[in-house]
Amino acid sequence: MTATTTPVHAAAMQQSSPERGEEVLLDQVGAFVAELRELSADGWASPTDCPAWDVRQIAAHVTGALDEGAHLRVMIRHSLGAKRHGGPMVDALNAGQVADRAQRSGPEIVDEMERLVPKAARKRRTAPGLMRGRAAPGGVLRPGSTLGYLFDVIYQRDVWMHRVDTARATGRALRPATSDAEVVGQVIRDLALDWDGPTAVLELSGPGAGRWLLGSGEPASTARTDSVEYLRLLADRPADPTITVDGDPAVGEALRRARVAF
């Protein structure tokens, strides 16, 4: 007889703490650095699921976000440039991050990424409470999101998803990282906070595998799918994960239409 793990009530989970956010960012970037150092020269130019970016440009974006975290002057410069640029703030910030590294090779970007992450992670963890409680830029994150949520949750899952983008682009399997479960769990927490389907258990296999309760009350259905492919769907990447539902088919429909900010 196989023991069944009791599902975690996803909406009741706590947001990652600043200390845990620092640990996860260091771990995810460390895994990304290791993966990028294994690339061939051709791998850097591989197109990705982010239509405007190849692998080198994804690495430039991740490094640029760390640069903003480590150096206030860089964040101010990119923010002012984004305001002049117009359009969505996040897109303009991303463009500035990539443009700063337009003349750098992939290996040079990786060296910078590795150098910046300790300072960026520390400064985000130690940001004053007044700053952490400020509203995060609108338009992408859930309403009511704070800078603390951005520092402790979003930057970490952004790196995780770009690790997936890079692995897919270069034909490699995603290398497991010790913090994958924290990243995946925080994504499912956000899914649960906006869940509009029937109460159900979600079982994910793969990196960050686990069982979560979506909704309240007694679940009448269980849905099973792969963590990487399902999170790609939640992030609005081109994805069609196989979702097996025992019970109400409306659960599968709700899972497919859901989206979570990355």
C-alpha atoms as a printed R data frame, in Angstrom:
    type eleno elety resid chain resno       x      y       z
1   ATOM     1    CA   MET     A     1   0.000  0.000   0.000
2   ATOM     2    CA   THR     A     2   1.419  3.415  -1.020
3   ATOM     3    CA   ALA     A     3   1.169  6.292   1.450
4   ATOM     4    CA   THR     A     4  -0.546  9.419   0.126
5   ATOM     5    CA   THR     A     5   0.829 12.791   1.162
6   ATOM     6    CA   THR     A     6  -1.784 15.155   2.566
7   ATOM     7    CA   PRO     A     7  -2.138 18.096   0.174
8   ATOM     8    CA   VAL     A     8  -0.959 21.508   1.334
9   ATOM     9    CA   HIS     A     9  -3.673 24.186   1.456
10  ATOM    10    CA   ALA     A    10  -2.027 26.403  -1.158
11  ATOM    11    CA   ALA     A    11  -3.870 29.665  -0.438
12  ATOM    12    CA   ALA     A    12  -2.907 29.439   3.254
13  ATOM    13    CA   MET     A    13   0.821 29.131   2.542
14  ATOM    14    CA   GLN     A    14   3.070 31.971   3.668
15  ATOM    15    CA   GLN     A    15   4.942 34.148   1.208
16  ATOM    16    CA   SER     A    16   8.678 33.447   1.182
17  ATOM    17    CA   SER     A    17  10.479 35.399   3.897
18  ATOM    18    CA   PRO     A    18  13.276 37.853   3.022
19  ATOM    19    CA   GLU     A    19  15.812 35.353   4.355
20  ATOM    20    CA   ARG     A    20  14.349 32.520   2.300
21  ATOM    21    CA   GLY     A    21  14.117 34.792  -0.731
22  ATOM    22    CA   GLU     A    22  17.841 35.497  -0.469
23  ATOM    23    CA   GLU     A    23  18.639 31.779  -0.225
24  ATOM    24    CA   VAL     A    24  16.457 30.924  -3.206
25  ATOM    25    CA   LEU     A    25  17.874 33.679  -5.402
26  ATOM    26    CA   LEU     A    26  21.435 32.596  -4.653
27  ATOM    27    CA   ASP     A    27  20.551 28.972  -5.392
28  ATOM    28    CA   GLN     A    28  18.623 29.649  -8.610
29  ATOM    29    CA   VAL     A    29  21.246 32.000 -10.013
30  ATOM    30    CA   GLY     A    30  23.964 29.558  -8.992
31  ATOM    31    CA   ALA     A    31  22.215 26.811 -10.948
32  ATOM    32    CA   PHE     A    32  21.760 29.135 -13.928
33  ATOM    33    CA   VAL     A    33  25.451 30.103 -13.895
34  ATOM    34    CA   ALA     A    34  26.460 26.440 -13.899
35  ATOM    35    CA   GLU     A    35  24.110 25.686 -16.787
36  ATOM    36    CA   LEU     A    36  25.283 28.666 -18.846
37  ATOM    37    CA   ARG     A    37  28.941 27.772 -18.386
38  ATOM    38    CA   GLU     A    38  28.278 24.457 -20.147
39  ATOM    39    CA   LEU     A    39  26.997 26.099 -23.346
40  ATOM    40    CA   SER     A    40  28.807 25.847 -26.645
41  ATOM    41    CA   ALA     A    41  29.533 29.004 -28.612
42  ATOM    42    CA   ASP     A    42  26.505 28.302 -30.821
43  ATOM    43    CA   GLY     A    43  24.218 27.805 -27.835
44  ATOM    44    CA   TRP     A    44  24.286 31.474 -26.897
45  ATOM    45    CA   ALA     A    45  22.511 32.437 -30.121
46  ATOM    46    CA   SER     A    46  19.725 29.852 -29.758
47  ATOM    47    CA   PRO     A    47  16.218 31.356 -30.049
48  ATOM    48    CA   THR     A    48  14.010 30.946 -26.982
49  ATOM    49    CA   ASP     A    49  10.341 30.958 -26.016
50  ATOM    50    CA   CYS     A    50  10.791 34.696 -25.322
51  ATOM    51    CA   PRO     A    51  10.386 35.877 -28.937
52  ATOM    52    CA   ALA     A    52  12.610 38.956 -28.675
53  ATOM    53    CA   TRP     A    53  15.514 37.196 -26.943
54  ATOM    54    CA   ASP     A    54  18.065 34.529 -27.649
55  ATOM    55    CA   VAL     A    55  19.909 32.752 -24.824
56  ATOM    56    CA   ARG     A    56  22.557 35.476 -24.523
57  ATOM    57    CA   GLN     A    57  19.879 38.153 -24.198
58  ATOM    58    CA   ILE     A    58  18.019 36.167 -21.526
59  ATOM    59    CA   ALA     A    59  21.269 35.991 -19.562
60  ATOM    60    CA   ALA     A    60  21.716 39.736 -20.083
61  ATOM    61    CA   HIS     A    61  18.204 40.389 -18.706
62  ATOM    62    CA   VAL     A    62  18.785 38.251 -15.595
63  ATOM    63    CA   THR     A    63  22.148 39.944 -15.015
64  ATOM    64    CA   GLY     A    64  20.646 43.384 -15.549
65  ATOM    65    CA   ALA     A    65  17.963 42.717 -12.943
66  ATOM    66    CA   LEU     A    66  20.710 41.751 -10.482
67  ATOM    67    CA   ASP     A    67  22.596 44.926 -11.384
68  ATOM    68    CA   GLU     A    68  19.488 46.954 -10.501
69  ATOM    69    CA   GLY     A    69  19.252 45.125  -7.180
70  ATOM    70    CA   ALA     A    70  22.907 45.663  -6.364
71  ATOM    71    CA   HIS     A    71  23.226 49.290  -7.510
72  ATOM    72    CA   LEU     A    72  20.564 51.932  -6.905
73  ATOM    73    CA   ARG     A    73  22.073 54.190  -9.568
74  ATOM    74    CA   VAL     A    74  21.429 51.515 -12.204
75  ATOM    75    CA   MET     A    75  17.795 51.136 -11.117
76  ATOM    76    CA   ILE     A    76  17.317 54.930 -11.262
77  ATOM    77    CA   ARG     A    77  18.912 55.147 -14.708
78  ATOM    78    CA   HIS     A    78  16.791 52.313 -16.077
79  ATOM    79    CA   SER     A    79  13.613 53.709 -14.472
80  ATOM    80    CA   LEU     A    80  14.157 57.169 -15.961
81  ATOM    81    CA   GLY     A    81  14.880 55.598 -19.331
82  ATOM    82    CA   ALA     A    82  11.710 53.516 -19.060
83  ATOM    83    CA   LYS     A    83   9.601 56.600 -18.367
84  ATOM    84    CA   ARG     A    84  11.054 58.355 -21.410
85  ATOM    85    CA   HIS     A    85  10.506 55.243 -23.504
86  ATOM    86    CA   GLY     A    86   6.812 54.982 -22.617
87  ATOM    87    CA   GLY     A    87   4.786 51.804 -22.749
88  ATOM    88    CA   PRO     A    88   4.827 49.099 -20.073
89  ATOM    89    CA   MET     A    89   7.431 49.851 -17.388
90  ATOM    90    CA   VAL     A    90   8.589 46.224 -17.110
91  ATOM    91    CA   ASP     A    91   9.247 45.921 -20.841
92  ATOM    92    CA   ALA     A    92  11.257 49.141 -20.863
93  ATOM    93    CA   LEU     A    93  13.308 48.084 -17.832
94  ATOM    94    CA   ASN     A    94  14.041 44.745 -19.486
95  ATOM    95    CA   ALA     A    95  15.136 46.516 -22.658
96  ATOM    96    CA   GLY     A    96  17.582 48.633 -20.665
97  ATOM    97    CA   GLN     A    97  19.042 45.580 -18.956
98  ATOM    98    CA   VAL     A    98  19.692 43.872 -22.278
99  ATOM    99    CA   ALA     A    99  20.969 47.026 -24.023
100 ATOM   100    CA   ASP     A   100  23.602 47.567 -21.318
101 ATOM   101    CA   ARG     A   101  25.158 44.226 -22.327
102 ATOM   102    CA   ALA     A   102  24.725 44.391 -26.092
103 ATOM   103    CA   GLN     A   103  28.480 44.304 -26.698
104 ATOM   104    CA   ARG     A   104  29.314 41.600 -24.141
105 ATOM   105    CA   SER     A   105  29.811 37.933 -24.907
106 ATOM   106    CA   GLY     A   106  27.826 35.219 -23.183
107 ATOM   107    CA   PRO     A   107  30.723 34.144 -20.933
108 ATOM   108    CA   GLU     A   108  31.362 37.768 -19.939
109 ATOM   109    CA   ILE     A   109  27.698 38.129 -18.947
110 ATOM   110    CA   VAL     A   110  27.870 34.953 -16.847
111 ATOM   111    CA   ASP     A   111  30.935 36.268 -15.013
112 ATOM   112    CA   GLU     A   112  29.033 39.459 -14.211
113 ATOM   113    CA   MET     A   113  25.942 37.510 -13.113
114 ATOM   114    CA   GLU     A   114  27.996 35.459 -10.664
115 ATOM   115    CA   ARG     A   115  29.717 38.564  -9.326
116 ATOM   116    CA   LEU     A   116  26.509 40.554  -8.800
117 ATOM   117    CA   VAL     A   117  24.191 38.009  -7.180
118 ATOM   118    CA   PRO     A   118  25.576 38.059  -3.606
119 ATOM   119    CA   LYS     A   119  25.224 41.842  -3.330
120 ATOM   120    CA   ALA     A   120  21.817 41.971  -5.042
121 ATOM   121    CA   ALA     A   121  20.426 39.170  -2.855
122 ATOM   122    CA   ARG     A   122  21.746 40.780   0.332
123 ATOM   123    CA   LYS     A   123  20.455 44.260  -0.496
124 ATOM   124    CA   ARG     A   124  16.979 42.964  -1.293
125 ATOM   125    CA   ARG     A   125  16.891 40.980   1.959
126 ATOM   126    CA   THR     A   126  17.951 43.992   4.011
127 ATOM   127    CA   ALA     A   127  15.742 46.560   2.262
128 ATOM   128    CA   PRO     A   128  13.929 48.723   4.874
129 ATOM   129    CA   GLY     A   129  10.390 47.748   5.799
130 ATOM   130    CA   LEU     A   130   9.064 51.052   4.491
131 ATOM   131    CA   MET     A   131  10.441 50.215   1.051
132 ATOM   132    CA   ARG     A   132   9.283 46.602   1.189
133 ATOM   133    CA   GLY     A   133   5.738 47.697   1.933
134 ATOM   134    CA   ARG     A   134   5.485 50.032  -1.043
135 ATOM   135    CA   ALA     A   135   3.288 49.005  -3.950
136 ATOM   136    CA   ALA     A   136   5.094 47.207  -6.747
137 ATOM   137    CA   PRO     A   137   4.773 48.644 -10.262
138 ATOM   138    CA   GLY     A   138   1.341 47.800 -11.633
139 ATOM   139    CA   GLY     A   139   0.315 46.094 -14.823
140 ATOM   140    CA   VAL     A   140   1.952 42.689 -14.319
141 ATOM   141    CA   LEU     A   141   1.735 41.520 -10.708
142 ATOM   142    CA   ARG     A   142  -1.375 40.714  -8.680
143 ATOM   143    CA   PRO     A   143  -3.204 43.809  -7.357
144 ATOM   144    CA   GLY     A   144  -1.835 44.782  -3.946
145 ATOM   145    CA   SER     A   145   1.603 43.303  -4.597
146 ATOM   146    CA   THR     A   146   4.477 44.979  -2.744
147 ATOM   147    CA   LEU     A   147   8.151 45.494  -3.453
148 ATOM   148    CA   GLY     A   148   8.822 42.870  -0.774
149 ATOM   149    CA   TYR     A   149   6.892 40.341  -2.872
150 ATOM   150    CA   LEU     A   150   8.945 41.369  -5.898
151 ATOM   151    CA   PHE     A   151  12.210 41.001  -3.940
152 ATOM   152    CA   ASP     A   152  11.394 37.684  -2.240
153 ATOM   153    CA   VAL     A   153   9.279 35.824  -4.817
154 ATOM   154    CA   ILE     A   154   9.134 37.236  -8.337
155 ATOM   155    CA   TYR     A   155  12.828 37.694  -9.069
156 ATOM   156    CA   GLN     A   156  13.425 34.091  -7.993
157 ATOM   157    CA   ARG     A   157  10.734 32.580 -10.205
158 ATOM   158    CA   ASP     A   158  11.877 34.765 -13.111
159 ATOM   159    CA   VAL     A   159  15.313 33.145 -12.925
160 ATOM   160    CA   TRP     A   160  13.725 29.685 -12.633
161 ATOM   161    CA   MET     A   161  11.603 30.208 -15.749
162 ATOM   162    CA   HIS     A   162  14.536 31.580 -17.714
163 ATOM   163    CA   ARG     A   163  16.490 28.472 -16.719
164 ATOM   164    CA   VAL     A   164  13.639 26.510 -18.321
165 ATOM   165    CA   ASP     A   165  13.697 28.757 -21.417
166 ATOM   166    CA   THR     A   166  17.438 28.206 -21.797
167 ATOM   167    CA   ALA     A   167  17.247 24.452 -21.280
168 ATOM   168    CA   ARG     A   168  14.540 24.141 -23.935
169 ATOM   169    CA   ALA     A   169  16.379 26.400 -26.373
170 ATOM   170    CA   THR     A   170  19.589 24.396 -26.096
171 ATOM   171    CA   GLY     A   171  18.047 20.922 -25.955
172 ATOM   172    CA   ARG     A   172  19.090 20.218 -22.370
173 ATOM   173    CA   ALA     A   173  17.196 18.859 -19.392
174 ATOM   174    CA   LEU     A   174  16.581 21.326 -16.573
175 ATOM   175    CA   ARG     A   175  19.157 20.694 -13.857
176 ATOM   176    CA   PRO     A   176  17.432 20.249 -10.469
177 ATOM   177    CA   ALA     A   177  18.175 22.942  -7.869
178 ATOM   178    CA   THR     A   178  17.555 22.569  -4.149
179 ATOM   179    CA   SER     A   179  15.213 25.583  -4.130
180 ATOM   180    CA   ASP     A   180  12.947 24.392  -6.968
181 ATOM   181    CA   ALA     A   181  10.286 23.307  -4.465
182 ATOM   182    CA   GLU     A   182  10.129 26.814  -2.960
183 ATOM   183    CA   VAL     A   183   9.778 28.426  -6.379
184 ATOM   184    CA   VAL     A   184   7.074 26.016  -7.537
185 ATOM   185    CA   GLY     A   185   5.221 26.225  -4.217
186 ATOM   186    CA   GLN     A   186   5.068 30.021  -4.371
187 ATOM   187    CA   VAL     A   187   3.685 29.848  -7.916
188 ATOM   188    CA   ILE     A   188   0.948 27.440  -6.793
189 ATOM   189    CA   ARG     A   189   0.210 29.735  -3.826
190 ATOM   190    CA   ASP     A   190  -0.476 32.565  -6.279
191 ATOM   191    CA   LEU     A   191  -2.563 30.231  -8.435
192 ATOM   192    CA   ALA     A   192  -4.647 29.336  -5.385
193 ATOM   193    CA   LEU     A   193  -5.162 32.959  -4.320
194 ATOM   194    CA   ASP     A   194  -6.997 33.646  -7.608
195 ATOM   195    CA   TRP     A   195  -8.455 30.147  -8.119
196 ATOM   196    CA   ASP     A   196 -11.927 30.212  -9.698
197 ATOM   197    CA   GLY     A   197 -12.446 26.505 -10.341
198 ATOM   198    CA   PRO     A   198 -13.950 23.704  -8.241
199 ATOM   199    CA   THR     A   199 -12.072 22.636  -5.117
200 ATOM   200    CA   ALA     A   200  -9.450 20.110  -6.171
201 ATOM   201    CA   VAL     A   201  -6.082 18.574  -5.416
202 ATOM   202    CA   LEU     A   202  -3.274 19.456  -7.810
203 ATOM   203    CA   GLU     A   203  -0.435 16.936  -8.063
204 ATOM   204    CA   LEU     A   204   2.717 18.012  -9.859
205 ATOM   205    CA   SER     A   205   5.546 15.703 -10.865
206 ATOM   206    CA   GLY     A   206   9.034 16.806 -11.861
207 ATOM   207    CA   PRO     A   207  11.099 19.614 -10.265
208 ATOM   208    CA   GLY     A   208   9.341 20.959  -7.169
209 ATOM   209    CA   ALA     A   209   6.848 18.082  -7.153
210 ATOM   210    CA   GLY     A   210   4.086 18.178  -4.575
211 ATOM   211    CA   ARG     A   211   0.354 18.063  -3.789
212 ATOM   212    CA   TRP     A   212  -1.725 21.168  -3.118
213 ATOM   213    CA   LEU     A   213  -5.350 21.906  -2.324
214 ATOM   214    CA   LEU     A   214  -6.918 24.545  -4.577
215 ATOM   215    CA   GLY     A   215 -10.112 26.088  -3.253
216 ATOM   216    CA   SER     A   216 -11.779 25.414   0.086
217 ATOM   217    CA   GLY     A   217 -13.756 22.504   1.429
218 ATOM   218    CA   GLU     A   218 -13.508 18.851   0.533
219 ATOM   219    CA   PRO     A   219 -11.977 18.216  -2.904
220 ATOM   220    CA   ALA     A   220 -13.931 15.975  -5.231
221 ATOM   221    CA   SER     A   221 -11.289 15.916  -7.962
222 ATOM   222    CA   THR     A   222  -7.552 15.412  -8.420
223 ATOM   223    CA   ALA     A   223  -5.542 16.829 -11.323
224 ATOM   224    CA   ARG     A   224  -2.077 15.569 -12.264
225 ATOM   225    CA   THR     A   225   0.485 17.156 -14.572
226 ATOM   226    CA   ASP     A   226   4.179 17.976 -15.002
227 ATOM   227    CA   SER     A   227   5.527 20.933 -13.012
228 ATOM   228    CA   VAL     A   228   7.722 22.441 -15.731
229 ATOM   229    CA   GLU     A   229   5.168 22.235 -18.506
230 ATOM   230    CA   TYR     A   230   2.328 23.482 -16.299
231 ATOM   231    CA   LEU     A   231   4.309 26.445 -14.994
232 ATOM   232    CA   ARG     A   232   5.237 27.287 -18.582
233 ATOM   233    CA   LEU     A   233   1.507 27.475 -19.310
234 ATOM   234    CA   LEU     A   234   0.893 29.644 -16.234
235 ATOM   235    CA   ALA     A   235   3.664 31.968 -17.463
236 ATOM   236    CA   ASP     A   236   1.931 32.223 -20.859
237 ATOM   237    CA   ARG     A   237   4.703 30.397 -22.682
238 ATOM   238    CA   PRO     A   238   3.659 28.237 -25.668
239 ATOM   239    CA   ALA     A   239   2.761 25.091 -23.758
240 ATOM   240    CA   ASP     A   240   0.207 22.297 -23.878
241 ATOM   241    CA   PRO     A   241   0.772 20.161 -20.771
242 ATOM   242    CA   THR     A   242  -1.044 16.873 -20.374
243 ATOM   243    CA   ILE     A   243  -3.466 17.366 -17.472
244 ATOM   244    CA   THR     A   244  -5.200 14.248 -16.177
245 ATOM   245    CA   VAL     A   245  -8.286 14.879 -14.028
246 ATOM   246    CA   ASP     A   246 -10.014 12.307 -11.843
247 ATOM   247    CA   GLY     A   247 -13.392 13.918 -11.256
248 ATOM   248    CA   ASP     A   248 -14.909 17.191 -12.480
249 ATOM   249    CA   PRO     A   249 -13.522 18.167 -15.937
250 ATOM   250    CA   ALA     A   250 -14.079 21.821 -14.994
251 ATOM   251    CA   VAL     A   251 -10.927 21.509 -12.880
252 ATOM   252    CA   GLY     A   252  -8.826 20.912 -15.982
253 ATOM   253    CA   GLU     A   253 -10.492 23.827 -17.751
254 ATOM   254    CA   ALA     A   254  -9.757 26.155 -14.829
255 ATOM   255    CA   LEU     A   255  -6.139 24.981 -14.692
256 ATOM   256    CA   ARG     A   256  -5.683 25.691 -18.397
257 ATOM   257    CA   ARG     A   257  -7.115 29.205 -18.338
258 ATOM   258    CA   ALA     A   258  -5.213 30.295 -15.209
259 ATOM   259    CA   ARG     A   259  -2.190 32.594 -15.480
260 ATOM   260    CA   VAL     A   260   0.347 33.633 -12.822
261 ATOM   261    CA   ALA     A   261   2.817 36.525 -12.948
262 ATOM   262    CA   PHE     A   262   6.447 35.605 -13.599
